[in-house]
Amino acid sequence: MKALVLAIAIIASASTSFAQTTKGTSNGKVSASANVTNLTVQNLGGLRFKLSFENPTKQKAQIFLVDNDRSSVYYNEYASGDAQYAKAFNLNNLADGEYTFIVQTSTEKVTQNFVIRTEINRGATLAQNR
């Protein structure tokens, strides 16, 4: 019996470069220095993932899905004008390996890594005596 098991190795927090931190003001508004925040990849089961993030400054953002060495781009989209982004991805057609979601704006690049791995579970059952 083969069972496809998705093993996700998501780094505890998204790694960022050129990132600016989100700072709230005393009146509850987000300051202009806030960019892409709360990037999450949620496992929906059956090799389906939900990518979501907040974009309080509504900057134009480019979303990529790439393999580990970034030699292949499996998804590329521009998202702009929305303070929140959420999209479900069916990754059934991807081979086992390491992949990265990248959200890039003009001032920052935020990444979230994950792994797809197939495991085979073998077992035996006894036939009923007749």
Secondary structure, DSSP 8 states (H G I E B T S, - for coil): -B---------SS-EEES-----B-TTS-B-TT--SEEEEEEEEETTEEEEEEE-TT---EEEEEEETTS--EEEEEEE-S-SEEEEEEE-TTS-SEEEEEEEE-SS-EEEEEEEE---B----------
